[in-house]
Amino acid sequence: MTTASSRVVRFVLNGHPVKAEVETHHTLVQILQQFGLFGARESCGEGVCGCCTVLINGTPVAGCLSLAILLDGKTVTTVEHLDADGRLTAVQQAFIDMGAFQCGFCTPGFVLMAHDLLRQNPDPSDEEIRESLSGNLCRCGAYPEITRAVKLAARRQQQREPDGCAPVPSASPVHADS
């Protein structure tokens, strides 16, 4: 039941049409958690750390600053959807292979930003990688490993090298209510 301060929004979440009743002040991160998606995490609450990165209509955004009420008709992709075919992507596998994380809190945001970078620039220089990922903060200081992981993912995507990706257990898809 909607209230004076709530609305029903319909959008595509990780390839599935969904709807959600949202309060006008709810952020995208808060709504994603209601769908059981915890990859985008609120850390700074100011859109400067990158931990809450998600893609809206293919563009990276800060989920902690994006109001859920504005999702109507949009397409949202989270880090959980990157392995939709049951295999890790080249970026995900490269992060594992290069040890490009320590605590892992910031990793989903870095992975989504790396995907976006490689979509736009399949062969970025180290400087281009650093520039593209400059809106993401890693408090553990894994920046050298992250840069190496993006370079490795770029090589794998260009050369179509076997990446040794292991199947990922499938999760239940989220579907819209009737």
Backbone as ProteinMPNN parsed JSONL, in Angstrom:
{"seq_chain_A": "MTTASSRVVRFVLNGHPVKAEVETHHTLVQILQQFGLFGARESCGEGVCGCCTVLINGTPVAGCLSLAILLDGKTVTTVEHLDADGRLTAVQQAFIDMGAFQCGFCTPGFVLMAHDLLRQNPDPSDEEIRESLSGNLCRCGAYPEITRAVKLAARRQQQREPDGCAPVPSASPVHADS", "coords_chain_A": {"N_chain_A": [[0.843, -1.182, 0.0], [0.69, 2.086, -0.975], [1.867, 5.158, 0.413], [1.489, 8.655, 1.263], [4.077, 9.525, 0.999], [5.314, 7.606, -0.499], [5.989, 5.66, -3.472], [5.3, 3.48, -6.251], [7.717, 1.982, -8.156], [8.77, 0.826, -11.306], [11.175, -1.127, -12.845], [14.03, -2.478, -14.603], [15.929, -4.931, -13.22], [18.988, -6.27, -13.108], [18.438, -7.659, -15.479], [15.824, -8.529, -15.138], [12.386, -7.678, -15.023], [11.115, -5.683, -12.435], [9.276, -4.482, -9.561], [8.922, -2.011, -7.044], [7.932, -0.707, -3.92], [8.7, 2.419, -2.886], [9.975, 4.803, -0.613], [10.101, 8.336, -0.904], [12.567, 9.31, -0.153], [14.336, 7.209, -0.175], [17.363, 5.574, -1.112], [19.039, 4.159, -3.983], [20.794, 2.11, -3.15], [19.576, 1.284, -0.756], [17.196, 0.175, -1.733], [18.158, -1.885, -3.36], [19.127, -3.611, -1.415], [16.747, -4.523, -0.343], [16.036, -6.284, -2.297], [17.787, -8.275, -1.825], [20.369, -7.847, -2.692], [23.61, -7.123, -2.128], [26.028, -6.201, -3.047], [26.576, -3.546, -3.867], [27.563, -1.148, -1.706], [26.905, 1.113, 0.932], [29.16, 3.466, 1.968], [30.558, 6.021, 2.297], [28.4, 7.732, 1.946], [28.292, 10.012, 0.495], [28.93, 9.859, -2.149], [31.603, 9.707, -2.972], [33.361, 7.58, -2.676], [32.958, 5.232, -4.182], [32.116, 2.686, -3.427], [29.454, 2.07, -3.642], [28.819, 1.763, -6.28], [26.793, 1.271, -9.121], [25.263, 0.325, -12.236], [23.24, 2.389, -14.145], [21.149, 2.257, -16.761], [23.425, 1.481, -18.136], [25.386, 3.277, -17.359], [27.815, 4.146, -14.955], [26.917, 4.936, -11.621], [26.652, 6.586, -8.428], [25.237, 4.75, -6.05], [24.461, 5.492, -3.507], [23.691, 8.078, -3.694], [21.738, 8.15, -5.581], [18.385, 8.531, -6.013], [15.832, 6.237, -5.353], [13.262, 6.602, -6.287], [13.531, 7.681, -8.775], [14.051, 5.628, -10.505], [12.126, 4.545, -12.138], [11.272, 2.907, -15.088], [13.899, 2.532, -15.836], [17.045, 0.748, -16.378], [18.836, -1.285, -14.262], [21.963, -2.445, -13.297], [23.827, -4.587, -11.317], [26.813, -5.635, -9.542], [26.374, -8.277, -8.992], [25.151, -9.307, -11.235], [27.004, -9.591, -13.214], [28.131, -12.096, -13.669], [26.193, -13.499, -15.059], [25.957, -15.601, -16.868], [26.867, -17.722, -15.467], [29.584, -17.849, -15.237], [32.624, -16.367, -14.185], [33.474, -13.047, -15.135], [36.048, -11.715, -17.312], [37.203, -9.557, -15.987], [36.436, -9.971, -13.292], [37.722, -12.471, -12.822], [40.382, -11.726, -13.255], [40.782, -9.942, -11.129], [40.764, -11.749, -9.031], [42.919, -13.424, -9.779], [45.073, -11.62, -9.672], [45.073, -10.843, -7.073], [43.675, -8.527, -6.356], [42.458, -7.214, -4.202], [41.839, -6.748, -0.722], [40.394, -6.478, 1.911], [37.998, -6.488, 0.549], [35.747, -4.859, 0.564], [35.515, -2.615, -1.133], [35.687, -3.763, -3.609], [33.444, -4.604, -5.384], [32.601, -2.125, -6.516], [34.96, -1.255, -7.812], [35.213, -3.33, -9.691], [32.892, -3.022, -11.3], [33.425, -0.449, -12.335], [35.785, -0.989, -13.72], [34.824, -2.737, -15.666], [33.197, -0.946, -17.087], [35.146, 0.858, -18.002], [36.709, -0.837, -19.714], [34.803, -1.457, -21.587], [34.524, 0.957, -22.885], [37.158, 1.56, -23.559], [39.175, -0.67, -24.748], [41.908, -1.158, -24.448], [43.405, 0.192, -22.23], [45.828, 2.537, -20.948], [48.094, 2.532, -18.103], [47.817, 5.004, -16.854], [45.298, 5.833, -17.839], [43.713, 3.897, -16.682], [44.087, 4.473, -13.941], [42.97, 7.061, -13.906], [40.29, 6.536, -14.68], [39.43, 4.96, -12.561], [39.641, 6.642, -10.448], [37.618, 7.667, -8.867], [37.031, 5.776, -7.049], [37.717, 4.435, -3.889], [40.172, 2.633, -2.109], [40.71, 1.514, 0.922], [42.546, -0.262, 1.863], [44.673, -0.118, 0.186], [45.171, -1.45, -2.3], [45.802, -0.599, -4.848], [47.966, -0.928, -6.843], [47.701, -3.669, -7.513], [45.08, -3.686, -8.418], [45.256, -2.098, -10.728], [46.965, -3.758, -12.231], [45.264, -5.947, -12.487], [43.199, -4.927, -14.095], [44.633, -4.435, -16.447], [45.35, -7.096, -17.083], [42.795, -8.214, -17.478], [42.024, -6.728, -19.711], [43.897, -7.648, -21.605], [43.14, -10.356, -21.728], [40.536, -10.126, -22.705], [41.027, -8.993, -25.216], [42.713, -10.854, -26.499], [41.313, -13.092, -26.214], [42.072, -15.117, -24.473], [42.121, -18.266, -22.782], [40.703, -18.127, -19.606], [40.499, -19.643, -17.366], [38.19, -19.591, -15.839], [35.941, -20.442, -13.298], [32.803, -22.176, -12.968], [30.039, -20.385, -11.566], [27.871, -20.689, -8.831], [24.415, -20.544, -9.554], [22.106, -17.962, -8.78], [18.808, -17.34, -7.513], [16.668, -15.719, -9.767], [15.381, -12.37, -9.623], [12.08, -11.464, -9.782], [9.303, -9.545, -11.068], [6.433, -8.713, -9.123], [3.13, -10.024, -9.549]], "CA_chain_A": [[0.0, 0.0, 0.0], [1.492, 3.297, -1.039], [1.499, 6.253, 1.309], [1.709, 9.97, 0.637], [5.504, 9.72, 0.716], [5.869, 6.459, -1.22], [5.557, 5.435, -4.853], [5.715, 2.209, -6.832], [8.556, 2.162, -9.338], [9.012, -0.38, -12.101], [12.446, -1.011, -13.548], [14.663, -3.765, -14.901], [17.031, -5.155, -12.284], [19.811, -7.419, -13.507], [17.801, -8.387, -16.568], [14.47, -8.955, -14.798], [11.483, -6.594, -14.643], [10.72, -5.706, -11.023], [8.647, -3.277, -9.047], [9.18, -1.838, -5.621], [7.352, 0.469, -3.284], [9.824, 3.156, -2.309], [9.77, 6.122, -0.014], [10.739, 9.321, -1.77], [13.932, 9.58, 0.305], [15.157, 5.996, -0.243], [18.403, 5.541, -2.14], [19.142, 2.928, -4.755], [21.439, 1.089, -2.316], [18.574, 0.77, 0.174], [16.249, -0.656, -2.478], [18.86, -3.107, -3.769], [19.181, -4.496, -0.254], [15.428, -5.156, -0.224], [16.021, -7.381, -3.272], [18.823, -9.229, -1.438], [21.605, -7.541, -3.412], [24.437, -6.381, -1.181], [27.316, -5.849, -3.641], [26.717, -2.087, -3.762], [27.543, -0.863, -0.271], [27.071, 2.513, 1.309], [30.309, 3.671, 2.834], [30.733, 7.439, 2.636], [27.122, 8.414, 1.898], [28.47, 11.28, -0.207], [29.238, 9.6, -3.548], [33.011, 9.935, -3.297], [34.231, 6.42, -2.439], [32.76, 4.222, -5.217], [31.663, 1.383, -2.92], [28.038, 1.874, -3.969], [28.668, 1.878, -7.734], [25.913, 0.409, -9.919], [25.042, 0.873, -13.573], [21.871, 2.731, -14.522], [21.158, 2.364, -18.227], [24.793, 1.27, -18.603], [26.291, 4.318, -16.872], [28.105, 4.021, -13.522], [26.407, 5.974, -10.738], [26.775, 6.353, -6.987], [23.951, 4.275, -5.554], [24.099, 6.156, -2.258], [23.139, 9.394, -4.032], [20.671, 7.983, -6.57], [17.09, 8.294, -5.375], [15.127, 5.092, -5.929], [12.041, 7.087, -6.929], [13.867, 8.045, -10.151], [14.379, 4.412, -11.255], [11.012, 4.115, -12.983], [11.576, 2.747, -16.5], [15.344, 2.424, -16.068], [17.682, -0.563, -16.263], [19.859, -1.266, -13.221], [22.836, -3.62, -13.287], [24.713, -4.635, -10.154], [27.94, -6.552, -9.692], [25.865, -9.65, -8.924], [24.671, -9.741, -12.555], [28.101, -9.717, -14.177], [28.361, -13.511, -13.976], [24.861, -14.009, -15.39], [26.032, -16.865, -17.596], [27.423, -18.736, -14.578], [31.05, -17.803, -15.258], [33.195, -15.07, -13.85], [33.938, -12.261, -16.275], [37.502, -11.551, -17.357], [37.585, -8.608, -14.931], [36.315, -10.648, -11.996], [38.77, -13.477, -12.706], [41.658, -11.026, -13.145], [40.892, -9.44, -9.756], [41.145, -12.902, -8.21], [44.259, -13.869, -10.166], [46.082, -10.632, -9.288], [44.919, -10.49, -5.663], [43.363, -7.097, -6.404], [41.562, -6.864, -3.1], [42.278, -7.24, 0.577], [39.172, -6.725, 2.688], [36.941, -6.736, -0.419], [34.614, -3.946, 0.699], [35.452, -1.727, -2.295], [35.877, -4.539, -4.838], [32.359, -4.536, -6.372], [32.641, -0.845, -7.216], [36.101, -1.273, -8.728], [34.923, -4.274, -10.773], [31.945, -2.386, -12.232], [34.1, 0.65, -13.033], [36.729, -1.599, -14.662], [34.003, -3.204, -16.796], [32.807, 0.22, -17.876], [36.351, 1.351, -18.679], [37.094, -1.73, -20.807], [33.772, -1.334, -22.621], [34.816, 2.184, -23.617], [38.552, 1.584, -23.99], [39.622, -2.046, -24.543], [43.345, -1.253, -24.206], [43.783, 1.413, -21.515], [47.156, 2.671, -20.336], [48.033, 2.598, -16.644], [47.287, 6.331, -16.503], [43.865, 5.825, -18.126], [43.086, 3.067, -15.646], [44.072, 5.257, -12.695], [42.003, 8.148, -14.075], [38.941, 5.984, -14.705], [39.096, 4.406, -11.247], [39.998, 7.623, -9.411], [36.47, 7.915, -7.999], [36.882, 4.641, -6.137], [38.741, 4.425, -2.849], [40.513, 1.361, -1.46], [41.386, 1.863, 2.177], [43.633, -1.22, 2.086], [45.791, 0.257, -0.676], [45.43, -2.473, -3.317], [45.797, 0.066, -6.157], [48.838, -1.542, -7.862], [47.109, -4.934, -7.928], [43.871, -3.367, -9.18], [45.712, -1.667, -12.055], [47.442, -4.956, -12.934], [44.103, -6.784, -12.804], [42.499, -4.334, -15.248], [45.48, -4.711, -17.613], [45.205, -8.518, -17.393], [41.453, -8.399, -18.052], [42.044, -6.154, -21.062], [44.632, -8.608, -22.463], [42.308, -11.545, -21.912], [39.41, -9.806, -23.583], [41.537, -8.745, -26.564], [43.299, -12.06, -27.073], [40.395, -14.186, -25.945], [42.819, -16.199, -23.826], [41.347, -18.99, -21.764], [40.984, -17.477, -18.338], [40.389, -20.561, -16.248], [37.063, -19.199, -15.003], [35.156, -21.536, -12.747], [31.37, -21.88, -12.923], [29.557, -19.767, -10.354], [26.525, -21.178, -8.544], [23.402, -19.575, -9.965], [21.195, -17.469, -7.762], [17.432, -17.212, -7.989], [16.429, -14.391, -10.342], [14.367, -11.515, -9.003], [11.019, -11.2, -10.761], [8.274, -8.603, -10.651], [5.186, -9.279, -8.584], [2.027, -9.976, -10.53]], "C_chain_A": [[0.884, 1.241, 0.0], [0.948, 4.337, -0.073], [1.76, 7.554, 0.576], [3.171, 10.175, 0.275], [6.135, 8.538, -0.013], [5.263, 6.36, -2.614], [5.989, 4.028, -5.262], [6.53, 2.541, -8.078], [8.751, 0.81, -9.996], [10.285, -0.149, -12.896], [12.974, -2.404, -13.832], [15.887, -3.868, -13.997], [17.762, -6.43, -12.683], [19.096, -8.314, -14.516], [16.369, -8.821, -16.316], [13.597, -7.755, -14.451], [11.048, -6.766, -13.182], [9.917, -4.454, -10.717], [8.903, -3.231, -7.554], [8.432, -0.613, -5.136], [8.489, 1.17, -2.55], [9.344, 4.45, -1.681], [10.559, 7.112, -0.852], [12.173, 9.636, -1.37], [14.845, 8.356, 0.226], [16.172, 6.091, -1.379], [18.36, 4.206, -2.872], [19.762, 1.809, -3.92], [20.428, 0.474, -1.355], [17.593, -0.166, -0.528], [16.906, -1.96, -2.919], [18.932, -4.096, -2.615], [17.852, -5.193, -0.029], [15.281, -6.318, -1.201], [17.103, -8.418, -2.959], [20.141, -9.032, -2.16], [22.453, -6.614, -2.549], [25.809, -6.017, -1.739], [27.593, -4.364, -3.596], [26.532, -1.737, -2.288], [27.663, 0.631, -0.026], [28.229, 2.607, 2.288], [30.383, 5.126, 3.26], [29.399, 8.188, 2.692], [27.168, 9.744, 1.158], [28.861, 11.103, -1.675], [30.691, 9.799, -3.933], [33.895, 8.699, -3.16], [34.095, 5.318, -3.491], [32.263, 2.885, -4.73], [30.232, 1.055, -3.332], [27.78, 1.901, -5.474], [27.728, 0.819, -8.298], [25.804, 1.057, -11.296], [23.561, 1.16, -13.75], [21.906, 3.048, -16.004], [22.582, 2.31, -18.765], [25.809, 2.275, -18.114], [26.55, 4.142, -15.38], [27.569, 5.225, -12.738], [26.686, 5.595, -9.289], [25.399, 5.987, -6.451], [23.513, 4.937, -4.269], [23.496, 7.532, -2.502], [21.965, 9.316, -4.986], [19.368, 7.669, -5.852], [16.334, 7.188, -6.109], [13.875, 5.53, -6.681], [12.272, 7.415, -8.404], [14.183, 6.837, -11.038], [13.3, 4.004, -12.254], [11.412, 4.089, -14.459], [13.052, 2.558, -16.826], [15.803, 0.967, -15.971], [18.842, -0.441, -15.28], [20.648, -2.57, -13.281], [23.762, -3.511, -12.089], [25.833, -5.642, -10.414], [27.471, -8.007, -9.671], [25.444, -10.192, -10.284], [25.801, -9.978, -13.555], [28.365, -11.161, -14.571], [27.055, -14.206, -14.349], [24.886, -15.332, -16.14], [26.667, -17.976, -16.756], [28.936, -18.791, -14.561], [31.493, -16.413, -14.856], [33.6, -14.352, -15.13], [35.457, -12.18, -16.231], [37.973, -10.603, -16.261], [37.524, -9.289, -13.566], [37.451, -11.659, -11.798], [40.143, -12.818, -12.542], [41.849, -10.452, -11.742], [41.309, -10.565, -8.819], [42.588, -13.287, -8.503], [45.356, -12.92, -9.696], [45.997, -10.264, -7.808], [44.57, -9.021, -5.503], [42.318, -6.697, -5.366], [42.234, -7.328, -1.819], [41.034, -7.528, 1.401], [37.972, -6.997, 1.779], [35.773, -5.772, -0.37], [34.427, -3.087, -0.551], [35.427, -2.477, -3.623], [34.708, -4.462, -5.816], [32.349, -3.232, -7.169], [33.781, -0.774, -8.213], [35.819, -2.184, -9.923], [33.961, -3.651, -11.784], [32.606, -1.252, -13.006], [35.099, 0.108, -14.054], [35.981, -2.132, -15.883], [33.63, -2.044, -17.694], [33.998, 0.777, -18.649], [36.685, 0.481, -19.884], [36.048, -1.763, -21.92], [34.074, -0.121, -23.502], [36.212, 2.19, -24.236], [39.15, 0.195, -23.745], [41.116, -2.206, -24.272], [43.848, 0.0, -23.474], [45.219, 1.367, -21.008], [46.977, 2.672, -18.819], [47.429, 3.92, -16.199], [45.777, 6.393, -16.739], [43.103, 4.98, -17.107], [42.98, 3.855, -14.351], [43.041, 6.382, -12.772], [40.576, 7.628, -13.989], [38.501, 5.503, -13.324], [39.32, 5.396, -10.112], [38.838, 7.964, -8.486], [36.193, 6.788, -7.032], [38.04, 4.646, -5.149], [38.915, 3.026, -2.286], [41.315, 1.71, -0.21], [42.533, 0.909, 2.498], [44.838, -0.934, 1.199], [46.151, -0.771, -1.732], [45.513, -1.879, -4.721], [46.734, -0.566, -7.19], [48.251, -2.859, -8.401], [45.852, -4.709, -8.767], [44.245, -2.948, -10.601], [46.188, -2.866, -12.861], [46.279, -5.866, -13.326], [43.35, -6.239, -14.018], [43.304, -4.576, -16.52], [45.345, -6.176, -18.046], [43.843, -8.795, -18.029], [41.399, -7.865, -19.475], [42.752, -7.103, -22.029], [43.776, -9.834, -22.754], [41.136, -11.275, -22.843], [39.868, -9.609, -25.018], [41.998, -10.03, -27.239], [42.388, -13.264, -26.933], [41.125, -15.404, -25.399], [41.868, -16.977, -22.928], [41.705, -18.397, -20.411], [40.808, -18.387, -17.131], [39.231, -20.238, -15.33], [36.296, -20.436, -14.553], [33.68, -21.179, -12.79], [30.994, -21.293, -11.564], [28.17, -20.312, -10.088], [25.5, -20.118, -8.92], [22.515, -19.21, -8.784], [19.798, -17.4, -8.366], [17.247, -15.828, -8.57], [15.346, -13.671, -9.583], [13.345, -11.178, -10.066], [10.008, -10.215, -10.186], [7.108, -9.36, -10.067], [4.112, -9.168, -9.646], [1.232, -8.733, -10.396]], "O_chain_A": [[1.727, 1.413, 0.881], [-0.248, 4.392, 0.216], [2.193, 7.562, -0.576], [3.479, 10.918, -0.657], [7.358, 8.469, -0.135], [4.189, 6.894, -2.894], [6.922, 3.461, -4.693], [6.08, 3.291, -8.946], [8.879, -0.215, -9.326], [10.454, 0.888, -13.537], [12.423, -3.394, -13.351], [16.762, -3.002, -14.01], [17.212, -7.528, -12.601], [19.136, -9.541, -14.429], [15.751, -9.424, -17.193], [14.012, -6.899, -13.669], [10.664, -7.856, -12.759], [9.882, -3.504, -11.498], [9.075, -4.256, -6.895], [8.313, 0.386, -5.846], [9.152, 0.579, -1.698], [8.419, 5.097, -2.173], [11.578, 6.756, -1.444], [12.927, 10.179, -2.178], [16.031, 8.466, 0.536], [15.881, 6.613, -2.455], [17.723, 3.253, -2.424], [19.297, 0.671, -3.98], [20.426, -0.741, -1.161], [17.206, -1.191, 0.032], [16.284, -3.02, -2.858], [18.808, -5.303, -2.828], [17.824, -6.336, 0.428], [14.493, -7.233, -0.964], [17.314, -9.342, -3.744], [20.949, -9.957, -2.233], [22.073, -5.476, -2.274], [26.675, -5.57, -0.987], [28.719, -3.953, -3.317], [25.481, -1.995, -1.702], [28.428, 1.324, -0.696], [28.265, 1.912, 3.304], [30.282, 5.434, 4.447], [29.282, 9.178, 3.414], [26.207, 10.513, 1.185], [29.098, 12.089, -2.373], [30.989, 10.036, -5.104], [35.077, 8.761, -3.499], [35.03, 4.539, -3.678], [32.004, 2.005, -5.551], [29.847, -0.114, -3.364], [26.634, 2.047, -5.898], [27.849, -0.368, -7.995], [26.208, 2.204, -11.486], [22.723, 0.285, -13.534], [22.589, 3.971, -16.449], [22.915, 3.002, -19.728], [26.993, 2.143, -18.423], [25.601, 4.003, -14.608], [27.747, 6.375, -13.141], [26.925, 4.429, -8.972], [24.501, 6.827, -6.406], [22.322, 4.952, -3.957], [22.858, 8.095, -1.613], [21.263, 10.309, -5.184], [19.263, 6.655, -5.162], [16.217, 7.208, -7.334], [13.476, 4.864, -7.636], [11.328, 7.428, -9.194], [14.546, 7.008, -12.202], [13.561, 3.184, -13.135], [11.835, 5.103, -15.016], [13.408, 2.435, -17.998], [15.057, 0.086, -15.544], [19.721, 0.404, -15.446], [20.072, -3.658, -13.312], [24.399, -2.481, -11.87], [25.795, -6.397, -11.385], [28.109, -8.872, -10.272], [25.384, -11.407, -10.472], [25.564, -10.516, -14.637], [28.782, -11.424, -15.698], [26.839, -15.365, -13.995], [23.933, -16.107, -16.055], [26.969, -19.051, -17.275], [29.517, -19.68, -13.939], [30.829, -15.417, -15.146], [34.022, -14.986, -16.096], [36.076, -12.535, -15.228], [39.029, -10.821, -15.666], [38.463, -9.187, -12.776], [38.068, -11.701, -10.734], [40.974, -13.302, -11.774], [42.963, -10.472, -11.217], [42.117, -10.356, -7.915], [43.389, -13.456, -7.583], [46.453, -13.365, -9.357], [46.786, -9.443, -7.339], [45.1, -8.344, -4.622], [41.405, -5.923, -5.653], [43.098, -8.204, -1.843], [40.656, -8.687, 1.575], [37.027, -7.668, 2.194], [34.876, -5.869, -1.207], [33.296, -2.859, -0.98], [35.169, -1.872, -4.663], [34.953, -4.268, -7.006], [32.111, -3.248, -8.377], [33.603, -0.293, -9.332], [36.159, -1.836, -11.054], [34.187, -3.742, -12.991], [32.375, -1.106, -14.206], [35.247, 0.677, -15.135], [36.455, -1.993, -17.01], [33.731, -2.139, -18.917], [33.869, 1.127, -19.822], [36.92, 1.008, -20.971], [36.373, -2.063, -23.069], [33.899, -0.172, -24.72], [36.42, 2.757, -25.309], [39.592, -0.086, -22.631], [41.552, -3.296, -23.899], [44.625, 0.776, -24.03], [45.75, 0.305, -20.684], [45.862, 2.796, -18.313], [46.619, 3.955, -15.272], [45.051, 6.952, -15.917], [41.983, 5.316, -16.723], [41.918, 3.905, -13.731], [42.319, 6.628, -11.806], [39.741, 8.215, -13.301], [37.33, 5.628, -12.963], [39.204, 5.034, -8.941], [39.067, 8.508, -7.406], [35.223, 6.839, -6.276], [39.195, 4.837, -5.527], [37.941, 2.322, -2.019], [42.462, 2.148, -0.295], [43.397, 1.231, 3.313], [45.921, -1.465, 1.446], [47.332, -0.947, -2.035], [45.312, -2.601, -5.698], [46.321, -0.731, -8.338], [48.304, -3.122, -9.603], [45.59, -5.451, -9.713], [43.622, -3.391, -11.565], [45.86, -2.989, -14.041], [46.311, -6.489, -14.387], [42.912, -7.008, -14.874], [42.729, -4.887, -17.563], [45.239, -6.463, -19.238], [43.754, -9.533, -19.01], [40.793, -8.485, -20.349], [42.271, -7.339, -23.138], [43.699, -10.29, -23.895], [40.792, -12.114, -23.675], [39.171, -10.015, -25.948], [41.706, -10.264, -28.412], [42.67, -14.332, -27.476], [40.859, -16.544, -25.781], [40.922, -16.413, -22.379], [42.88, -18.189, -20.108], [40.956, -17.942, -15.993], [39.277, -20.575, -14.147], [36.041, -21.35, -15.337], [33.327, -20.006, -12.665], [31.565, -21.664, -10.539], [27.359, -20.398, -11.01], [25.691, -18.935, -8.638], [22.221, -20.033, -7.917], [19.637, -17.402, -9.586], [17.629, -14.844, -7.936], [14.487, -14.301, -8.965], [13.693, -10.666, -11.131], [9.88, -10.075, -8.97], [6.823, -10.493, -10.454], [4.182, -8.318, -10.533], [0.271, -8.531, -11.139]]}, "name": "protein", "num_of_chains": 1, "seq": "MTTASSRVVRFVLNGHPVKAEVETHHTLVQILQQFGLFGARESCGEGVCGCCTVLINGTPVAGCLSLAILLDGKTVTTVEHLDADGRLTAVQQAFIDMGAFQCGFCTPGFVLMAHDLLRQNPDPSDEEIRESLSGNLCRCGAYPEITRAVKLAARRQQQREPDGCAPVPSASPVHADS"}
